[in-house]
Amino acid sequence: MPALRPKSRSYAGRQVDLELLKHVEDPAAFTSLRRVFPDSNTTPRIVSGIEKQVQRYAKIFLTNLGSSRLAGDVGNDLLREISRGRVNSQGYLDHLAAVANAETLLSMQADDGNEDMFGPVPDDERVVSSELKGVELVRDPLSGGRVHISVFISTAAGDGYTFIIPVAAGVS
């Protein structure tokens, strides 16, 4: 897995995002995977390339289908089913995550292919594959449970990034 891009980078001629999802800078200190989570205690930094795509993937992956007025066809039922407490088996969670992963990848690729609207997409920001590496249902009698979804995405530039999307919700 390639190292993260250095923090000093020229963004000339590139679209950039502010980092809204914090990743663990030194994942070896915690786990072999990077965890992606909102962090209100850290000043956002500018991201581009695969880090921008991790953020974009997580946003689409966790969007409820039909919840966006501007893009009603973007999203899936994963988070809605989890939050309603309908996930009562690992098999159903695996199914929902697989559908969400496929829909997220298709949505990203459709946007990337729309050069008339978004312009050309650099290779390090064009996601070519996303693979679920693990979907874990962690039951907790007090909170109802958590879901950890490990995803590996790769770009046309050959960059690869594995990260975990933790979801705390009403898992039954």
C-alpha positions as CSV (number, residue, x, y, z in Angstrom):
1,M,0.0,0.0,0.0
2,P,1.6,3.3,-1.0
3,A,2.3,5.9,1.7
4,L,0.0,8.9,2.0
5,R,0.9,11.9,-0.1
6,P,3.2,14.5,1.5
7,K,1.4,17.4,3.2
8,S,3.2,19.9,1.0
9,R,1.8,19.5,-2.4
10,S,1.0,21.8,-5.3
11,Y,-2.7,22.0,-5.9
12,A,-2.3,24.3,-9.0
13,G,-5.0,23.5,-11.5
14,R,-6.7,20.9,-9.2
15,Q,-10.0,20.8,-7.5
16,V,-9.5,20.3,-3.8
17,D,-11.7,19.5,-0.8
18,L,-11.4,20.3,2.9
19,E,-10.8,17.2,4.9
20,L,-14.0,16.6,6.9
21,L,-13.1,13.0,7.8
22,K,-10.1,12.5,10.0
23,H,-7.8,9.6,9.4
24,V,-5.2,8.1,11.7
25,E,-1.9,9.5,10.6
26,D,0.1,6.5,12.0
27,P,-2.2,3.6,11.7
28,A,0.4,1.2,13.0
29,A,-0.1,2.7,16.5
30,F,-3.7,1.5,16.5
31,T,-4.4,-1.0,13.7
32,S,-3.2,-2.0,10.3
33,L,-6.1,-0.1,8.8
34,R,-6.9,3.6,8.8
35,R,-10.1,4.6,10.5
36,V,-12.2,7.4,8.9
37,F,-14.3,9.4,11.3
38,P,-15.6,13.0,11.8
39,D,-13.3,15.0,14.0
40,S,-14.4,18.4,15.2
41,N,-11.2,19.0,17.3
42,T,-8.9,19.1,14.3
43,T,-8.4,22.0,11.9
44,P,-9.3,20.7,8.5
45,R,-6.6,20.5,5.9
46,I,-6.8,20.5,2.1
47,V,-6.9,17.1,0.5
48,S,-6.7,15.9,-3.1
49,G,-6.0,12.6,-4.8
50,I,-7.0,9.4,-3.0
51,E,-7.6,11.1,0.3
52,K,-10.3,13.2,-1.4
53,Q,-11.7,10.0,-2.9
54,V,-11.9,8.3,0.5
55,Q,-13.9,11.2,1.8
56,R,-16.1,11.2,-1.3
57,Y,-16.6,7.4,-1.1
58,A,-17.6,7.6,2.6
59,K,-20.1,10.4,1.9
60,I,-21.9,8.5,-0.9
61,F,-21.7,5.2,0.9
62,L,-23.4,6.6,4.0
63,T,-26.1,8.6,2.0
64,N,-29.6,7.4,2.2
65,L,-31.2,6.8,-1.2
66,G,-33.5,9.7,-2.0
67,S,-32.3,12.0,0.7
68,S,-30.5,14.4,-1.6
69,R,-32.7,16.9,-3.5
70,L,-30.0,17.5,-6.0
71,A,-29.1,13.8,-6.6
72,G,-32.1,11.7,-5.5
73,D,-30.6,8.6,-7.3
74,V,-27.4,8.7,-5.2
75,G,-27.2,6.5,-2.1
76,N,-28.4,3.2,-0.8
77,D,-30.5,1.7,2.1
78,L,-27.6,0.6,4.3
79,L,-27.7,3.4,6.9
80,R,-31.5,3.6,6.9
81,E,-31.8,-0.1,7.6
82,I,-29.1,0.0,10.3
83,S,-30.7,3.1,12.0
84,R,-34.1,1.5,12.0
85,G,-32.7,-1.6,13.8
86,R,-33.5,-3.9,10.9
87,V,-30.1,-5.5,10.7
88,N,-30.5,-8.7,12.7
89,S,-28.0,-10.9,11.0
90,Q,-24.5,-10.8,9.6
91,G,-25.8,-12.1,6.3
92,Y,-28.2,-9.2,5.9
93,L,-25.5,-6.7,6.8
94,D,-23.1,-8.3,4.3
95,H,-25.8,-8.0,1.6
96,L,-26.6,-4.3,2.4
97,A,-22.9,-3.4,2.4
98,A,-22.3,-5.2,-0.9
99,V,-25.1,-3.3,-2.5
100,A,-24.0,0.0,-1.0
101,N,-20.4,-0.6,-2.2
102,A,-21.6,-1.4,-5.8
103,E,-23.9,1.6,-5.9
104,T,-21.2,3.9,-4.5
105,L,-18.6,2.8,-7.1
106,L,-21.1,3.2,-9.9
107,S,-22.1,6.7,-8.7
108,M,-18.5,7.8,-8.5
109,Q,-17.6,6.4,-11.9
110,A,-20.6,8.1,-13.5
111,D,-19.6,11.4,-12.1
112,D,-16.0,10.9,-13.2
113,G,-17.1,10.1,-16.7
114,N,-19.1,13.3,-17.0
115,E,-16.3,15.6,-18.2
116,D,-18.8,18.1,-19.6
117,M,-20.0,18.9,-16.1
118,F,-16.9,18.2,-13.9
119,G,-14.0,18.4,-16.3
120,P,-11.3,15.8,-16.7
121,V,-10.5,13.8,-13.5
122,P,-6.8,13.2,-12.7
123,D,-5.8,9.5,-12.5
124,D,-5.2,9.7,-8.8
125,E,-8.8,10.8,-8.2
126,R,-10.5,8.4,-10.6
127,V,-11.6,5.4,-8.5
128,V,-11.5,2.2,-10.6
129,S,-12.4,-0.3,-7.9
130,S,-13.7,-0.6,-4.4
131,E,-13.6,-3.9,-2.5
132,L,-15.2,-4.7,0.8
133,K,-12.5,-6.3,2.9
134,G,-14.6,-6.8,6.0
135,V,-18.1,-6.1,7.4
136,E,-18.3,-6.6,11.1
137,L,-21.4,-6.4,13.3
138,V,-20.4,-5.6,16.9
139,R,-23.2,-6.1,19.3
140,D,-23.3,-4.0,22.5
141,P,-26.3,-4.2,24.9
142,L,-25.9,-0.6,26.0
143,S,-25.6,1.2,22.6
144,G,-27.3,-1.4,20.4
145,G,-24.1,-2.1,18.5
146,R,-21.7,-0.8,15.9
147,V,-20.9,-1.7,12.4
148,H,-17.3,-1.5,11.1
149,I,-16.9,-1.7,7.3
150,S,-13.4,-2.0,5.9
151,V,-13.0,-0.9,2.3
152,F,-10.1,-0.9,-0.2
153,I,-10.3,1.6,-3.0
154,S,-7.9,1.9,-5.9
155,T,-7.4,4.7,-8.5
156,A,-6.4,4.7,-12.1
157,A,-3.0,6.0,-10.9
158,G,-2.5,2.7,-9.0
159,D,-3.0,4.2,-5.6
160,G,-4.7,2.0,-3.0
161,Y,-6.1,2.8,0.4
162,T,-7.8,0.6,3.0
163,F,-9.9,2.3,5.6
164,I,-12.7,1.6,8.0
165,I,-16.0,3.4,8.2
166,P,-17.4,3.0,11.7
167,V,-21.2,3.3,12.1
168,A,-22.7,3.6,15.5
169,A,-26.5,3.0,15.2
170,G,-29.4,1.0,16.4
171,V,-28.2,-2.5,15.5
172,S,-30.6,-5.1,16.9
